[in-house]
């Protein structure tokens, strides 16, 4: 077919189908209607056209206006209508706590058990009620990465407990938390820390104090055994000589329970231990023993004080102290838990690495020391003194010392199949748990 023939065919197709519109398939203005198609209805005028307004953008043609209209924004949920929605980010912090442990079954929360009330029960309740954490984080404390530095036991108080957790940093956070706590539990300070901070694992050392009436040091044979006793300078020197023997690294398997002498975790390092000058309160003389160590096992401090008292009173010889670090099982008495107080926790390694990086504060709590001391004077020491007067826990415990056999020895080597925990397992680092 030649060129004239092709032109004839193309002309016939145009006459049959009408003009070709490649994108919309519509007729151009003025062209005849397509075969078999009805005329398209005129488009409805827009609101802007009806009101005499102009379209924001687009073109006019064939009676149609293409609009670029705005869609109405979706309304986000908000706690108060009209207020802008707000979602605070969670931040890792530490809280400095002080509390009197009387009437509580220790620090650590026992989820699902309402029979024994703990310090953390009241703390978590206050965090939820103040709006720092959602309610489900209170039910599962792992969701807020909660960790305590020391797991104090029944009746034990603290003036410098530290816990780490993630919270919403609401306005006036300390005031709001404290408003939901009883007066014998206080949050003294708050500091931001690194995201991976763990108060238990980051703690280098812990300092405890043990407050006791000085008649606990009265010799069983030639001293008065009541409140009239006053500690002499000579006896205080002997007490400190014995306490100095605890310093250094020793095997303290006899100062806890369920720990064999060959378990690596029974080795504990004591940095310092001494007795301060006595003081008088309400007609009774008291003294405070201070001990700083890397970490302590369950009942360790109470047993260290118990053996000291047994030696000073004349129930045990000084060589029992040396024998207690050997493999033989030694009967070590456990002093009452009433006078034990977590005084302070130390973060020297963390402070050296992050305390001066310009982003984080050192965890030294120097600015809170005065408030912590005031709390001890108002809530901890008076409770120890009044409870000792009413319940006479120290006097009753002293009466049990003659029943201990300090000369008996039993081999306590770990059996071949006994489980030896890793250093991390044994280094409970959360304190004497007393």
C-alpha positions as CSV (number, residue, x, y, z in Angstrom):
1,X,0.0,0.0,0.0
2,X,1.5,3.3,-1.0
3,X,1.5,6.6,0.9
4,X,-1.8,7.9,-0.6
5,X,-3.5,4.7,0.6
6,X,-2.2,5.1,4.2
7,X,-3.5,8.7,4.3
8,X,-6.9,7.5,3.2
9,X,-7.1,4.9,6.0
10,X,-6.1,7.4,8.6
11,X,-8.7,9.9,7.5
12,X,-11.4,7.2,7.7
13,X,-10.4,6.3,11.3
14,X,-10.6,10.0,12.4
15,X,-14.0,10.4,10.9
16,X,-15.2,7.2,12.6
17,X,-13.7,7.7,16.1
18,X,-13.4,11.4,16.5
19,X,-10.3,13.4,17.7
20,X,-7.8,11.4,19.8
21,X,-7.2,12.6,23.5
22,X,-4.3,10.5,24.9
23,X,-4.6,11.0,28.7
24,X,-8.2,11.6,29.7
25,X,-10.0,10.1,26.7
26,X,-12.2,13.2,26.4
27,X,-13.2,15.3,23.4
28,X,-11.6,18.6,22.8
29,X,-13.9,21.6,23.0
30,X,-15.9,21.9,19.8
31,X,-15.3,18.4,18.5
32,X,-18.3,16.1,17.7
33,X,-19.4,13.6,20.3
34,X,-17.8,10.1,20.2
35,X,-19.8,7.3,18.8
36,X,-21.9,5.5,21.4
37,X,-21.1,8.0,24.2
38,X,-23.3,10.5,25.9
39,X,-22.3,14.0,26.7
40,X,-20.6,14.2,30.1
41,X,-22.5,16.2,32.8
42,X,-21.1,19.6,33.8
43,X,-19.0,19.5,36.9
44,X,-20.4,20.8,40.2
45,X,-19.0,24.2,41.1
46,X,-16.7,24.3,44.1
47,X,-17.5,26.0,47.4
48,X,-14.9,28.7,46.6
49,X,-16.7,29.3,43.2
50,X,-20.1,29.5,44.8
51,X,-18.9,32.0,47.4
52,X,-17.2,34.0,44.8
53,X,-13.8,33.0,46.1
54,X,-10.8,31.9,44.0
55,X,-9.3,28.4,43.9
56,X,-5.9,28.0,45.6
57,X,-4.3,26.4,42.6
58,X,-5.1,24.6,39.4
59,X,-6.4,25.6,36.0
60,X,-9.7,26.3,34.4
61,X,-10.9,24.7,31.3
62,X,-14.1,23.1,30.0
63,X,-16.0,24.3,33.1
64,X,-13.9,22.2,35.5
65,X,-11.7,23.6,38.2
66,X,-9.0,21.2,39.7
67,X,-8.6,22.0,43.5
68,X,-5.7,21.4,45.8
69,X,-7.8,21.6,49.0
70,X,-6.5,21.1,52.5
71,X,-7.6,18.0,54.4
72,X,-8.8,18.6,58.0
73,X,-6.1,17.5,60.6
74,X,-6.8,14.5,62.7
75,X,-7.5,15.3,66.3
76,X,-5.0,13.6,68.7
77,X,-6.0,12.3,72.0
78,X,-5.3,14.6,74.9
79,X,-5.9,14.3,78.6
80,X,-7.7,17.7,78.5
81,X,-9.8,19.0,75.6
82,X,-8.3,22.0,74.0
83,X,-4.8,21.4,75.4
84,X,-2.1,20.3,73.0
85,X,-1.2,16.6,73.3
86,X,2.0,16.0,75.3
87,X,4.1,12.8,75.6
88,X,7.2,13.2,77.8
89,X,10.2,11.0,77.1
90,X,11.4,8.6,79.8
91,X,14.8,9.4,81.2
92,X,17.2,7.3,83.3
93,X,17.7,8.8,86.8
94,X,18.8,7.9,90.3
95,X,16.9,8.7,93.5
96,X,18.6,9.2,96.8
97,X,16.3,7.7,99.5
98,X,16.1,7.8,103.3
99,X,13.7,5.7,105.4
100,X,13.1,4.2,108.7
101,X,12.8,0.4,108.3
102,X,10.7,-0.3,111.4
103,X,7.4,-2.1,110.5
104,X,8.7,-3.1,107.0
105,X,9.9,-6.5,105.8
106,X,12.9,-5.0,104.0
107,X,13.5,-2.9,101.0
108,X,12.8,-5.3,98.1
109,X,9.3,-5.6,96.8
110,X,7.6,-9.0,96.8
111,X,5.3,-8.7,93.8
112,X,2.1,-10.6,94.4
113,X,2.5,-10.8,98.1
114,X,0.5,-8.3,100.1
115,X,1.2,-10.0,103.5
116,X,4.6,-8.4,104.0
117,X,4.9,-4.7,103.3
118,X,8.2,-3.4,102.0
119,X,9.7,0.0,101.3
120,X,9.4,-0.4,97.6
121,X,5.7,-1.0,97.9
122,X,5.2,2.5,99.2
123,X,7.8,3.9,96.7
124,X,6.2,2.4,93.6
125,X,2.8,3.5,94.7
126,X,4.0,7.1,95.1
127,X,5.7,7.0,91.6
128,X,2.4,5.9,90.0
129,X,0.2,8.3,91.9
130,X,2.5,11.3,91.1
131,X,2.5,10.5,87.4
132,X,6.2,9.5,87.0
133,X,5.5,6.1,85.7
134,X,2.5,4.3,84.1
135,X,0.6,1.9,86.3
136,X,1.7,-1.2,84.4
137,X,5.4,-0.3,85.2
138,X,4.4,-0.5,88.9
139,X,3.1,-4.0,88.3
140,X,6.3,-5.1,86.4
141,X,9.3,-3.1,87.7
142,X,11.5,-4.4,84.9
143,X,9.7,-2.2,82.5
144,X,11.2,0.9,84.1
145,X,14.6,-0.8,84.6
146,X,14.3,-0.5,88.3
147,X,17.3,-1.5,90.5
148,X,18.2,-0.9,94.1
149,X,21.8,-0.4,95.3
150,X,21.3,-2.4,98.6
151,X,18.6,-4.9,99.5
152,X,18.1,-4.0,103.2
153,X,16.3,-6.6,105.3
154,X,13.5,-6.4,107.9
155,X,13.7,-3.5,110.2
156,X,16.9,-2.0,108.7
157,X,16.9,1.7,107.9
158,X,18.8,3.8,105.4
159,X,20.0,7.4,105.1
160,X,21.6,7.0,101.7
161,X,19.9,4.3,99.6
162,X,20.1,4.8,95.8
163,X,17.7,3.3,93.2
164,X,17.9,3.7,89.4
165,X,14.9,3.7,87.1
166,X,13.3,5.3,84.1
167,X,10.6,7.9,84.7
168,X,8.8,10.8,83.1
169,X,10.6,13.9,84.3
170,X,7.4,15.8,85.3
171,X,7.5,19.3,86.9
172,X,8.3,19.4,90.6
173,X,8.9,15.7,90.5
174,X,10.5,15.4,94.0
175,X,7.7,17.4,95.7
176,X,5.1,15.3,94.0
177,X,6.7,11.9,94.9
178,X,7.2,12.9,98.5
179,X,3.6,14.1,98.8
180,X,2.5,10.5,98.3
181,X,5.0,9.0,100.7
182,X,4.8,8.7,104.5
183,X,7.0,11.0,106.5
184,X,9.4,8.2,107.4
185,X,10.3,7.7,103.7
186,X,11.8,10.6,101.9
187,X,13.3,11.2,98.4
188,X,16.3,13.5,99.2
189,X,17.7,14.0,95.7
190,X,17.5,13.1,92.0
191,X,20.2,13.1,89.3
192,X,20.3,12.1,85.6
193,X,22.6,9.2,84.7
194,X,23.7,7.3,81.6
195,X,21.1,5.2,79.8
196,X,22.7,1.9,80.8
197,X,23.3,2.9,84.5
198,X,22.6,0.1,87.1
199,X,22.8,1.3,90.7
200,X,23.7,-2.2,92.0
201,X,26.4,-3.0,89.4
202,X,27.9,0.5,89.3
203,X,28.3,0.8,93.1
204,X,31.9,0.5,94.2
205,X,31.3,0.3,97.9
206,X,28.7,0.7,100.6
207,X,29.0,2.2,104.1
208,X,26.8,1.0,106.9
209,X,26.6,2.1,110.5
210,X,25.5,0.0,113.5
211,X,24.1,1.8,116.5
212,X,24.1,-0.1,119.8
213,X,23.9,0.7,123.5
214,X,27.4,0.6,125.0
215,X,26.5,-1.8,127.8
216,X,26.8,-4.4,125.0
217,X,30.6,-4.0,125.6
218,X,30.4,-4.5,129.4
219,X,32.5,-7.5,130.5
220,X,30.3,-10.3,131.7
221,X,32.3,-10.8,134.9
222,X,33.2,-7.4,136.3
223,X,31.0,-4.7,134.7
224,X,27.4,-3.6,135.3
225,X,25.1,-5.0,132.6
226,X,22.6,-2.2,132.3
227,X,22.1,1.4,131.2
228,X,24.3,2.7,134.0
229,X,27.4,1.4,132.1
230,X,29.7,3.9,130.4
231,X,32.2,2.9,127.8
232,X,35.8,3.6,129.0
233,X,38.6,4.9,126.7
234,X,40.5,1.6,127.2
235,X,37.6,-0.5,126.1
236,X,37.0,1.7,123.1
237,X,40.6,1.2,122.1
238,X,40.3,-2.6,122.3
239,X,37.1,-2.5,120.3
240,X,38.8,-0.6,117.5
241,X,41.8,-2.9,117.6
242,X,39.5,-5.9,117.0
243,X,37.5,-4.1,114.3
244,X,40.7,-3.3,112.5
245,X,41.3,-7.0,112.1
246,X,38.3,-7.2,109.7
247,X,40.0,-4.8,107.2
248,X,41.3,-6.4,104.0
249,X,40.1,-9.4,102.1
250,X,38.9,-12.4,104.2
251,X,36.8,-15.5,103.7
252,X,33.5,-14.6,105.4
253,X,31.7,-17.9,104.8
254,X,31.0,-18.2,108.6
255,X,29.4,-14.8,108.6
256,X,26.5,-15.7,106.3
257,X,24.3,-18.7,105.5
258,X,24.4,-21.3,102.7
259,X,27.9,-20.3,101.7
260,X,30.8,-22.8,101.6
261,X,34.4,-21.9,102.5
262,X,35.7,-22.7,99.0
263,X,33.2,-20.5,97.2
264,X,34.9,-17.6,95.6
265,X,32.0,-15.3,96.4
266,X,32.7,-15.8,100.2
267,X,35.8,-13.6,99.8
268,X,34.9,-10.0,100.7
269,X,37.0,-6.9,100.9
270,X,36.5,-4.5,103.9
271,X,38.0,-1.0,103.4
272,X,37.5,0.3,106.9
273,X,35.7,-0.5,110.2
274,X,35.9,1.4,113.4
275,X,33.8,2.6,116.4
276,X,33.1,6.3,117.0
277,X,33.1,8.1,120.4
278,X,30.0,7.2,122.5
279,X,27.2,9.7,123.1
280,X,24.2,9.8,125.4
281,X,20.6,9.9,124.5
282,X,17.7,9.9,127.0
283,X,19.9,8.7,129.8
284,X,21.3,5.8,127.8
285,X,24.8,5.7,126.2
286,X,25.2,4.6,122.6
287,X,28.0,4.1,120.2
288,X,28.1,3.8,116.4
289,X,30.2,1.3,114.5
290,X,31.0,2.3,110.9
291,X,32.0,-0.2,108.2
292,X,32.8,0.4,104.5
293,X,33.2,-2.5,102.1
294,X,32.9,-3.4,98.5
295,X,29.8,-5.5,99.1
296,X,28.3,-7.6,101.9
297,X,26.5,-10.9,102.1
298,X,23.3,-11.6,104.0
299,X,23.7,-11.1,107.8
300,X,27.5,-10.4,107.3
301,X,27.6,-7.1,109.2
302,X,25.4,-8.3,112.0
303,X,27.6,-11.3,112.5
304,X,30.7,-9.2,112.4
305,X,29.3,-7.1,115.2
306,X,28.0,-10.1,117.0
307,X,31.4,-11.8,117.2
308,X,33.1,-8.5,118.2
309,X,30.6,-8.2,121.2
310,X,31.1,-11.8,122.2
311,X,34.9,-11.3,122.3
312,X,34.8,-8.0,124.2
313,X,32.3,-9.4,126.8
314,X,34.5,-12.4,127.4
315,X,32.5,-15.2,125.9
316,X,34.9,-15.9,123.1
317,X,38.7,-15.6,122.8
318,X,40.3,-13.4,120.2
319,X,41.6,-16.4,118.2
320,X,38.0,-17.2,117.2
321,X,38.1,-14.3,114.9
322,X,41.1,-15.7,113.0
323,X,39.6,-19.2,113.0
324,X,36.4,-17.9,111.5
325,X,38.2,-17.2,108.2
326,X,39.4,-20.7,107.8
327,X,37.5,-23.7,106.4
328,X,36.2,-24.9,109.7
329,X,32.6,-24.1,110.7
330,X,32.6,-21.5,113.6
331,X,29.5,-20.6,115.6
332,X,29.2,-16.8,115.0
333,X,26.3,-15.0,116.8
334,X,24.2,-12.6,114.9
335,X,23.5,-9.2,116.5
336,X,19.9,-7.7,116.2
337,X,19.0,-5.9,113.1
338,X,17.5,-2.9,114.8
339,X,20.6,-0.7,114.9
340,X,21.8,-1.3,111.3
341,X,21.5,1.6,108.9
342,X,22.7,2.0,105.3
343,X,24.6,5.2,105.5
344,X,26.0,5.8,102.0
345,X,26.7,4.1,98.7
346,X,29.8,5.0,96.6
347,X,30.2,5.4,92.8
348,X,33.9,6.4,92.5
349,X,34.5,4.6,89.1
350,X,31.3,6.1,87.6
351,X,32.2,9.6,88.8
352,X,35.7,9.4,87.3
353,X,34.3,8.4,83.9
354,X,31.1,10.4,83.6
355,X,31.0,12.8,86.5
356,X,33.1,15.5,84.7
357,X,32.1,14.9,81.1
358,X,29.9,18.0,81.0
359,X,26.7,16.0,80.5
360,X,26.3,14.2,83.9
361,X,26.6,15.1,87.5
362,X,28.9,13.2,89.9
363,X,27.0,11.0,92.3
364,X,28.5,12.3,95.5
365,X,25.4,13.8,97.1
366,X,27.3,16.5,99.0
367,X,24.4,18.9,98.7
368,X,22.1,16.4,100.4
369,X,24.2,15.5,103.3
370,X,22.6,18.0,105.7
371,X,19.1,16.8,104.9
372,X,20.2,13.1,105.3
373,X,21.7,13.9,108.7
374,X,18.6,15.7,109.7
375,X,16.5,12.7,108.7
376,X,18.6,10.4,110.8
377,X,18.2,12.6,113.8
378,X,14.4,12.9,113.3
379,X,13.4,9.5,112.2
380,X,16.1,6.8,112.4
381,X,18.0,7.3,115.7
382,X,14.9,8.1,117.8
383,X,13.2,4.9,116.5
384,X,16.3,2.8,117.4
385,X,16.4,4.4,120.9
386,X,12.7,4.1,121.6
387,X,12.5,0.5,120.3
388,X,15.5,-0.5,122.3
389,X,13.9,0.9,125.5
390,X,10.6,-0.7,124.8
391,X,11.6,-4.1,123.4
392,X,15.1,-4.4,124.8
393,X,16.3,-6.3,121.7
394,X,20.0,-5.9,122.5
395,X,19.6,-6.9,126.2
396,X,17.6,-10.0,125.2
397,X,20.2,-11.0,122.5
398,X,23.1,-10.6,125.0
399,X,21.4,-13.1,127.2
400,X,21.7,-15.8,124.5
401,X,25.5,-15.5,124.1
402,X,26.3,-18.0,126.8
403,X,24.5,-20.7,124.8
404,X,27.0,-20.4,121.9
405,X,29.9,-22.8,121.8
406,X,32.8,-20.8,120.4
407,X,35.4,-23.6,120.9
408,X,33.5,-26.1,118.7
409,X,34.8,-26.6,115.2
410,X,33.3,-28.6,112.3
411,X,34.7,-29.2,108.9
412,X,32.6,-27.2,106.4
413,X,34.4,-27.7,103.1
414,X,32.2,-27.6,100.0
415,X,31.2,-30.9,98.6
416,X,32.6,-31.8,95.2
417,X,29.2,-31.5,93.6
418,X,28.3,-28.2,95.2
419,X,27.5,-25.3,92.9
420,X,30.1,-22.6,93.0
421,X,28.4,-19.3,92.0
422,X,30.1,-16.9,89.7
423,X,31.6,-13.7,91.2
424,X,28.6,-11.7,90.0
425,X,26.1,-14.1,91.7
426,X,27.9,-14.0,95.0
427,X,28.7,-10.3,94.9
428,X,25.1,-9.4,95.7
429,X,26.4,-5.9,96.2
430,X,23.0,-5.1,97.5
431,X,24.2,-4.9,100.9
432,X,24.0,-6.7,104.1
433,X,20.4,-7.5,103.3
434,X,19.8,-7.2,107.0
